[in-house]
Amino acid sequence: MPRKVDSQFVWMDGKVVAAEDAKISFFSHIIHYGTAVFEGIRCYDGKLGPAVFRLKEHLQRLRRSAKGYFMEYPWTDEQLTAAISDLIKRHKFKECYIRPVVLTGEGFMGVRPRECEINTCIAVWSWGAYLGPEALEKGIRAKITQQRKFMPTALDPTIKASGHYLNSVLATKEAAAGGYQEGILLNAHGRVAEGAGENIFIIKKGTLITNSSEESLLPGITRDSVLQIAEHLKIPTRIQQIPVEDLMSADEAFMTGTAAEVTPISEVNDMQVGEGRRGPLTERLQKSYLSAVRGNLEGFEHWLTKI
Ligand SMILES: Cc1ncc(COP(=O)(O)O)c(C=O)c1O
């Protein structure tokens, strides 16, 4: 099966190899038990030329995720930054998606990862609008899935681990089977947790509302960026639980994520949200976010690492 991404090289434990040679052993712990942590990062072509958005925060989260599963790796953030920069240049990409993965490799077989290697790999590829080219403007139709988000007492949702995504895989499958573009998972209490790969925001009477990580979600770097931009724009913000009724009766709603950026939600479970299209505050925040990622929002240039 041909690969659907245009990666030509992969950085593996300090070496750059051709994409077709980027292989791991069948006996790697990750294959059997899902033990990897990863990041999703974007490089945008903006005011400074190609630059990576909030790289420092993504690398901090990667390290914290790895620590959460006892997978410490020998690379400093400076070394990983250099590796990412080198990979982007080799591909001659101006804009791309960046996927660092820290995985548990070969060692003893068995659930407890005893004396297993820890491998660090990075790939880059071209990736446009994650939820489709029209989604940013028109919004998406989302489904609240039967699949619930795992409880923080089972797994720590603030860790971005590969195994955690089986939960999201089932939710996206369920949503797609019903003809929806994305799934929204409720937490164990029946309140909104997050999208399969995005955080959720609603707007009510001019206030921007999102939930906290206690509600079973990965606190996104895009979520944090949008909250900071909202403060800059003097849009009132509130962190609070989101019962389903609040999502359904919101004036506006949108999803945030590195891949999805700021994507309006036009419908949930076939019911129109607000006016059923990108609302005015969503549009303002989205435009400001898309300016910030390209270095065009004054005061936020420090979020970029030039390649
Ligand atoms: C489950 C989940 N929640 C939230 C997010 C948003 O995180 P970020 O904005 O850091 O990309 C992602 C994407 O990484 C995700 O997979």
PDBQT file of the ligand as one rigid body, heavy atoms in Angstrom, charges set to zero:
ROOT
HETATM    1  C1  LIG A 401      -7.400  14.280  22.123  1.00  0.00    +0.000 C 
HETATM    2  C2  LIG A 401      -6.864  15.613  21.780  1.00  0.00    +0.000 A 
HETATM    3  N1  LIG A 401      -7.303  16.699  22.443  1.00  0.00    +0.000 NA
HETATM    4  C3  LIG A 401      -6.871  17.914  22.177  1.00  0.00    +0.000 A 
HETATM    5  C4  LIG A 401      -5.935  18.142  21.181  1.00  0.00    +0.000 A 
HETATM    6  C5  LIG A 401      -5.461  19.527  20.893  1.00  0.00    +0.000 C 
HETATM    7  O1  LIG A 401      -4.124  19.661  21.282  1.00  0.00    +0.000 OA
HETATM    8  P1  LIG A 401      -3.168  20.731  20.582  1.00  0.00    +0.000 P 
HETATM    9  O2  LIG A 401      -3.922  21.981  20.502  1.00  0.00    +0.000 OA
HETATM   10  O3  LIG A 401      -2.002  20.815  21.509  1.00  0.00    +0.000 OA
HETATM   11  O4  LIG A 401      -2.806  20.186  19.247  1.00  0.00    +0.000 OA
HETATM   12  C6  LIG A 401      -5.445  17.040  20.462  1.00  0.00    +0.000 A 
HETATM   13  C7  LIG A 401      -4.441  17.229  19.420  1.00  0.00    +0.000 C 
HETATM   14  O5  LIG A 401      -3.294  17.014  19.651  1.00  0.00    +0.000 OA
HETATM   15  C8  LIG A 401      -5.921  15.761  20.771  1.00  0.00    +0.000 A 
HETATM   16  O6  LIG A 401      -5.479  14.706  20.083  1.00  0.00    +0.000 OA
ENDROOT
TORSDOF 0
